[in-house]
Amino acid sequence: MGTYIQGVPYAWQPYVEDPARYGASAVESDYIQTTRCKVEDIRKFIWEHRKELDSLDIIVSSEEEHLQIRAKLEQNVPGIYVTSSVLQLLEISNELSGKRSGVAWLCEKLGIPASAAAAFGDAENDEDMIRYVGLGIAV
């Protein structure tokens, strides 16, 4: 498990120390190990900071578990946005979150219509952004 608080990523210590054990590729492992703050008891940490959380990441062990947990979340927890950048993670945040929302905000601030914007992506968490802009490119 992991979480973000004011943009700072925190994750369960065993996951940070050996991300490959939980399905991360070599590139993903390096990224996790160089960006996450280790937390020994992540559940306790999340509970203690529950009013400050930006988002939650749940580590899953299989595609079946991924789909089951995702379905339960989407059916039972209103107001959330569930996505995934890699198979072993479910990423949960506020329903107004996501890359589409970020691009929409940026387009508005810059005075650019979405139809004149381009976006690139390679994962599920990019899909809504790619569909939103005038030129969406899946890489």
SULURDA-V802894 format. One line per field, one symbol per residue. burial: + if it has 16 or more other C-alpha atoms within 10 Angstrom, else -. A space follows every 50 residues. Layout:
# SULURDA-V802894
burial=???
This chain:
# SULURDA-V802894
burial=+++++---+++++-++--+--+++----+--++--++++--+--++---- --++++++++-----+---+---------+++++-++++++++----+++ --++--+------+--+++-----+++-++-++--++--
